[in-house]
Amino acid sequence: MSLAHVKIYTEDDYYNLPENIRAELIEGNLIYNQAAPSRIHQTILGELHTVINNYIKSKGGSCRIYPAPFAVKLWEDRKTIVEPDISIICDRNKLTDRGCTGAPDWIIEIVSPGNSSHDYVLKLNLYAEAGVREYWIVDPAKKSIFVYYLEQGHFNAEAHSFHDSIKANIYEDLTINFSELDL
């Protein structure tokens, strides 16, 4: 009796997907993003992108912010490419024509119904292992924000609500007041 053959996908498979197909490559497995983001998802993404981008520009900072779809190859030697909702990269040497190679400094994921374990478990562990300095999970349904920041190789966690002002740990003086966002 023969065993079922499991296909391990490669970076080439990922980059050769049709343009209208969104997927992530996690340890050689293609995970398809099936549903279009909701209106509230896109509103949160737009508001956070604007606040963070305006902050970076006002400080003359070297960091760059990229909204999804933006390919982030977390490791050079592993078959893992993710598309975070927001990626902030401060080391421009990590930027390529295809996206980013290496861990971004800050990633924000906005939870969609039906894939919450993807953000809360799978990506949390991937980002910690890759060395992402800060990871926010914004959950519109629960009106919550979980902030994870890397300290001595481990994520510390803080829980917040949409009524809170939240300090970005990668910057000394950036605080985002969620109650002031146009949500």
C-alpha positions as CSV (number, residue, x, y, z in Angstrom):
1,M,0.0,0.0,0.0
2,S,1.4,3.4,-0.9
3,L,1.2,6.5,1.2
4,A,-0.6,9.6,0.0
5,H,1.9,12.1,-1.4
6,V,1.7,15.5,0.2
7,K,2.8,18.4,-2.1
8,I,5.2,20.8,-0.5
9,Y,4.8,24.2,-2.2
10,T,7.8,26.5,-3.0
11,E,8.4,30.2,-3.2
12,D,8.1,29.8,-7.0
13,D,4.6,28.2,-6.6
14,Y,3.6,31.1,-4.5
15,Y,4.8,33.8,-6.9
16,N,3.3,32.0,-9.9
17,L,-0.3,32.0,-8.5
18,P,-2.8,34.0,-10.6
19,E,-3.0,37.7,-9.6
20,N,-6.5,37.4,-8.4
21,I,-5.6,34.6,-5.9
22,R,-4.4,35.6,-2.5
23,A,-2.6,33.1,-0.4
24,E,0.1,32.6,2.1
25,L,2.9,30.0,2.1
26,I,3.3,28.5,5.6
27,E,6.0,25.9,5.9
28,G,5.4,24.7,2.3
29,N,1.6,24.7,2.6
30,L,-0.5,27.2,0.6
31,I,-3.2,28.7,2.7
32,Y,-5.8,30.6,0.6
33,N,-7.4,33.7,1.7
34,Q,-10.9,33.1,0.4
35,A,-13.1,36.0,1.5
36,A,-12.6,39.7,0.7
37,P,-12.0,41.8,3.8
38,S,-15.0,43.4,5.4
39,R,-15.7,47.1,5.3
40,I,-14.7,47.5,9.0
41,H,-11.5,45.5,8.4
42,Q,-10.5,47.9,5.6
43,T,-11.6,51.0,7.6
44,I,-9.3,49.9,10.5
45,L,-6.5,49.2,8.1
46,G,-6.8,52.6,6.4
47,E,-7.0,54.5,9.7
48,L,-4.0,52.7,11.2
49,H,-2.0,53.1,8.0
50,T,-2.7,56.8,8.0
51,V,-1.8,57.4,11.6
52,I,1.5,55.4,11.4
53,N,2.5,56.7,8.1
54,N,1.9,60.3,9.2
55,Y,4.0,59.7,12.3
56,I,6.9,58.2,10.3
57,K,6.8,61.1,7.9
58,S,6.6,63.8,10.7
59,K,9.7,62.3,12.3
60,G,11.7,61.9,9.1
61,G,11.9,58.3,9.9
62,S,13.5,55.6,7.7
63,C,10.8,53.0,8.3
64,R,8.4,52.1,5.5
65,I,4.8,51.0,6.0
66,Y,3.1,48.5,3.6
67,P,-0.6,47.4,3.6
68,A,-1.7,44.0,2.3
69,P,-1.2,42.4,-0.1
70,F,2.6,42.7,0.6
71,A,4.7,39.6,0.6
72,V,6.9,39.0,3.7
73,K,9.3,36.1,3.4
74,L,10.1,35.6,7.1
75,W,13.2,33.5,6.6
76,E,15.6,33.2,3.6
77,D,15.8,29.4,4.0
78,R,12.2,28.4,4.8
79,K,9.1,28.0,2.7
80,T,7.1,30.7,4.5
81,I,5.7,33.9,2.9
82,V,2.9,35.8,4.7
83,E,0.8,38.8,3.8
84,P,0.2,40.8,7.0
85,D,-2.5,43.5,6.9
86,I,0.2,46.1,7.8
87,S,4.0,45.7,7.8
88,I,6.4,48.3,9.1
89,I,10.0,47.7,8.0
90,C,12.8,49.9,9.4
91,D,15.8,48.1,7.8
92,R,15.4,49.0,4.1
93,N,18.0,46.3,3.2
94,K,15.2,43.8,3.9
95,L,13.1,45.3,1.0
96,T,13.1,43.6,-2.3
97,D,11.2,44.0,-5.6
98,R,8.8,41.3,-4.3
99,G,8.3,42.6,-0.8
100,C,10.4,42.0,2.3
101,T,12.9,39.2,3.2
102,G,13.3,39.0,7.0
103,A,11.2,39.9,10.0
104,P,9.5,43.3,9.8
105,D,9.8,45.5,12.9
106,W,6.1,45.7,13.5
107,I,3.2,43.7,12.1
108,I,-0.5,44.4,12.5
109,E,-3.2,41.8,11.7
110,I,-6.9,42.6,11.6
111,V,-8.9,39.5,12.5
112,S,-11.5,38.3,10.1
113,P,-14.3,36.0,11.2
114,G,-13.4,32.4,10.4
115,N,-9.6,32.8,10.6
116,S,-9.0,34.1,14.1
117,S,-6.8,31.1,15.1
118,H,-4.6,31.9,12.1
119,D,-3.7,35.3,13.6
120,Y,-3.9,34.4,17.4
121,V,-2.0,31.1,17.2
122,L,-0.2,30.3,13.9
123,K,1.0,33.8,13.0
124,L,1.8,34.7,16.7
125,N,4.2,31.8,16.9
126,L,5.7,32.4,13.4
127,Y,6.3,36.1,14.2
128,A,7.8,35.4,17.6
129,E,10.2,32.8,16.1
130,A,11.1,35.1,13.2
131,G,12.0,38.0,15.6
132,V,9.2,40.5,14.7
133,R,9.7,43.2,17.4
134,E,6.0,44.1,17.8
135,Y,2.8,42.3,16.7
136,W,-0.7,43.7,17.1
137,I,-3.9,41.7,16.7
138,V,-6.9,44.0,16.1
139,D,-10.2,42.1,16.6
140,P,-13.2,44.2,15.3
141,A,-15.8,41.8,16.6
142,K,-14.4,41.9,20.1
143,K,-13.3,45.5,19.8
144,S,-10.0,44.5,21.3
145,I,-6.3,44.9,20.5
146,F,-3.6,42.5,21.7
147,V,-0.1,44.0,21.7
148,Y,2.8,41.6,21.7
149,Y,6.3,43.0,21.9
150,L,9.5,41.0,21.8
151,E,11.7,41.2,24.9
152,Q,14.7,38.8,25.3
153,G,13.3,36.4,22.7
154,H,9.8,36.2,24.1
155,F,6.6,38.1,23.4
156,N,5.1,40.1,26.3
157,A,1.4,40.6,25.9
158,E,-1.0,43.5,26.7
159,A,-4.8,43.6,26.1
160,H,-6.5,46.8,25.1
161,S,-9.9,47.9,23.9
162,F,-11.1,50.3,21.2
163,H,-11.4,52.9,23.9
164,D,-7.7,52.9,24.8
165,S,-4.6,54.8,23.8
166,I,-2.0,52.3,22.9
167,K,1.8,53.0,22.8
168,A,3.7,51.5,20.0
169,N,6.7,49.9,21.6
170,I,9.1,50.2,18.7
171,Y,8.8,54.0,18.9
172,E,9.4,56.2,21.9
173,D,6.6,58.6,21.4
174,L,3.9,57.0,19.1
175,T,0.6,56.4,20.9
176,I,-2.6,55.5,18.9
177,N,-5.8,56.5,20.5
178,F,-8.3,54.0,19.1
179,S,-11.3,56.1,20.4
180,E,-10.2,58.9,18.0
181,L,-10.1,56.7,15.0
182,D,-13.0,57.1,12.6
183,L,-14.3,53.5,13.0
